Amino acid sequence: MQLIQVAAVALNQTPLDWAGNLKNMETAISTAREQGASLVCLPELCITGYGCEDAFFSPDVQQRALHSLQQLLPLTEGLIVSVGLPLFHGGALYNCACLIVDQKIAGFVAKNHLAGDGIHYEPRWFKPWNSPHVSQVEMEGQSYPIGNLIFECGGIRIGFEICEDAWAARRPGRDLSQAAVDLIVNPSASHFAFGKQEIRRRLVLESSRAYGVSYLYSNLLGNDAGRVIYDGATLVTSNGSILAEGPRLCFRDVVVTSAVIDIDLTRMNRARLMSFQPDQLGQSENRIVSSFSFPEIQPQPKIQTAESWETSLDVKAEEFSRAVALGLYDYLRKSRSQGFIISLSGGADSSAVATLVWLMVKLAVDELGLEPFQAKLSHIPGLDQATDVGDLVSRLLTCVYQSTRNSSETTEQAAAKLAEAIGANYLKLDVDSIVQDYVGLVTEAVGRELSWETDDVALQNIQARVRAPGIWMIANLRNALLLATSNRSEAAVGYTTMDGDTCGGLSPISGIDKAFLRQWLLWMEAAGPEGVGTLPMLKLVNQQEPTAELRPQASHQTDETDLMPYELLDWIERAAIRDKQGPVDIYRLARTQFPGYSPEQLSAWVIRFFQLWSRNQWKRERYAPSFHLDDENLDPKTWCRFPILSGSYQQELQELREFVDKERGI
């Protein structure tokens, strides 16, 4: 029985933070050594950070990445360590994993399949390695192999799939299996999306079973560069069984998950596979042999499994809470902002954002402890004086209710009570006189009275825009980050005031639809994340119908009256934007999905959606950065491209009108 202990590492890295990234890698290697691991897998591009964008083309970035690599070598005595970095070779830039064996570089494996869809733009910077040959890299007078290498270290064969390589149809894993590798190492930068972890588990499990190998999967963690959140998923599997699964969405910078692999058992199980046809070529040019002595270890039956919240019936709500909380925390510390400001209206969206900041503090302090939490935010003056979670929230979050004559006592009370319940600093501004001053100025300039009958949109929007200067001023005074509160449903149809409620440096919920947000707020009131509990005060928010409160109260304005039912809006958005269905097909599908609405009403709503969608692309282009939470995003910077100017579906919508008329016999 030959046993080896391996470690899969999750790292919270930051693009171009050379000292911070190096420190995290040093901690990871040291921790893995303390746990008894001999082989350590760090994530993809962990030296530079994944989100360097066009800075990857900088020669200085290349030099600093290689310098960091050299600094890691002395730390690997008696270890095998995989580390990710960009490498310039032969006139092209490659996304590489470097295998270090006992303080020496054994070689570089270049990524075969680049991630170029959705939020990924790797082909913009890197070239795929598609050569069967091995080349040589010259570094500081030394020559090292680069290619699709198989490393033989102390008699154990190690192969690589780098992130996207494992998701591709023609993946390297099959060839590695036929070459009788014992262990496939996968350094990844796999972004968070709802439900994605279950897909990862199946992928890694099936890879180990089908290829007859042990499989080591590492990942990045946290908010790397602003929009994308990595959940830090790590897995160790062997022959179709999970040996260890690391925790996800942690607030720690380094998470090391180790497991013991039985190499002999892996080999015997592979020998039983009918599909295994061994490559008997022996030492071909892509085989790199390194002397290494694995220490003798004892069997360890204990298996590290996923955290209990992962199996919750409300796993999407749990993931949303923890992913956005982690994203906010990393954005706060990496941007060196001194807190958050929210224009708290008392409605669902702003209340959700305020609740998420509260969860950020609760979850982070529960995991890290009070003093480590404060230490990671040591740039914020006075934060070290806080004594508990409530004190922290009051120092980190300011909520401002800005009323006009159209605001109600209901929303004001909801805002004030929520701020009190979570411990936020609460301010109230009455901006009605400023609104009336603007109306008076414009009335005089245009030479006529403005009225709700003729100037509805302008009179609504001026209230939202008047709220912007004051909230920005408070953010400036406190050196804090203003959080915008628009959601994805509003983004789809442009139901938001530019330079009004879209103001902010970060828009944390613009990737999530209104229907889910309302369900999540009910869940927060009644259940809440595991280990956190409920926020009963949200009842004051949840009992309201969503409304902008921009028209006089006598009009009984609601969002769904202005637009359409949110459930239907979100359904149309997915059908039109995600599935690329045309108006007629969407209408026909809607007839079966929403039989309670008349054909005339359904067709009117479908037409309204397409008109508003195409008319408001410019608004989506101007949104503050948002978190990528699922792979159906509308963010034009990371997922959904659409022309600002277009034909606005005029022909398609006319065909829908004719189809409905024909259906009605007109």
Secondary structure as GFF3:
##gff-version 3
##sequence-region A 1 666
A	DSSP	beta_strand	3	11	.	.	.	ID=ss1
A	DSSP	alpha_helix	18	35	.	.	.	ID=ss2
A	DSSP	beta_strand	39	41	.	.	.	ID=ss3
A	DSSP	three_ten_helix	53	57	.	.	.	ID=ss4
A	DSSP	alpha_helix	59	72	.	.	.	ID=ss5
A	DSSP	three_ten_helix	73	76	.	.	.	ID=ss6
A	DSSP	beta_strand	80	89	.	.	.	ID=ss7
A	DSSP	beta_strand	92	101	.	.	.	ID=ss8
A	DSSP	beta_strand	104	110	.	.	.	ID=ss9
A	DSSP	alpha_helix	122	125	.	.	.	ID=ss10
A	DSSP	beta_strand	135	139	.	.	.	ID=ss11
A	DSSP	beta_strand	142	146	.	.	.	ID=ss12
A	DSSP	beta_strand	150	153	.	.	.	ID=ss13
A	DSSP	beta_strand	156	160	.	.	.	ID=ss14
A	DSSP	alpha_helix	164	167	.	.	.	ID=ss15
A	DSSP	alpha_helix	173	178	.	.	.	ID=ss16
A	DSSP	beta_strand	183	187	.	.	.	ID=ss17
A	DSSP	alpha_helix	196	211	.	.	.	ID=ss18
A	DSSP	beta_strand	214	223	.	.	.	ID=ss19
A	DSSP	beta_strand	229	231	.	.	.	ID=ss20
A	DSSP	beta_strand	235	238	.	.	.	ID=ss21
A	DSSP	beta_strand	241	245	.	.	.	ID=ss22
A	DSSP	beta_strand	254	262	.	.	.	ID=ss23
A	DSSP	alpha_helix	263	271	.	.	.	ID=ss24
A	DSSP	beta_strand	287	290	.	.	.	ID=ss25
A	DSSP	three_ten_helix	308	311	.	.	.	ID=ss26
A	DSSP	alpha_helix	315	335	.	.	.	ID=ss27
A	DSSP	beta_strand	340	343	.	.	.	ID=ss28
A	DSSP	alpha_helix	348	368	.	.	.	ID=ss29
A	DSSP	alpha_helix	370	376	.	.	.	ID=ss30
A	DSSP	three_ten_helix	383	385	.	.	.	ID=ss31
A	DSSP	alpha_helix	389	396	.	.	.	ID=ss32
A	DSSP	beta_strand	397	403	.	.	.	ID=ss33
A	DSSP	alpha_helix	409	422	.	.	.	ID=ss34
A	DSSP	beta_strand	425	430	.	.	.	ID=ss35
A	DSSP	alpha_helix	432	446	.	.	.	ID=ss36
A	DSSP	alpha_helix	456	477	.	.	.	ID=ss37
A	DSSP	beta_strand	481	483	.	.	.	ID=ss38
A	DSSP	alpha_helix	488	493	.	.	.	ID=ss39
A	DSSP	alpha_helix	514	526	.	.	.	ID=ss40
A	DSSP	three_ten_helix	536	538	.	.	.	ID=ss41
A	DSSP	alpha_helix	539	542	.	.	.	ID=ss42
A	DSSP	three_ten_helix	553	555	.	.	.	ID=ss43
A	DSSP	alpha_helix	559	562	.	.	.	ID=ss44
A	DSSP	alpha_helix	566	573	.	.	.	ID=ss45
A	DSSP	pi_helix	574	578	.	.	.	ID=ss46
A	DSSP	alpha_helix	583	593	.	.	.	ID=ss47
A	DSSP	alpha_helix	599	615	.	.	.	ID=ss48
A	DSSP	alpha_helix	617	622	.	.	.	ID=ss49
A	DSSP	alpha_helix	650	663	.	.	.	ID=ss50
###
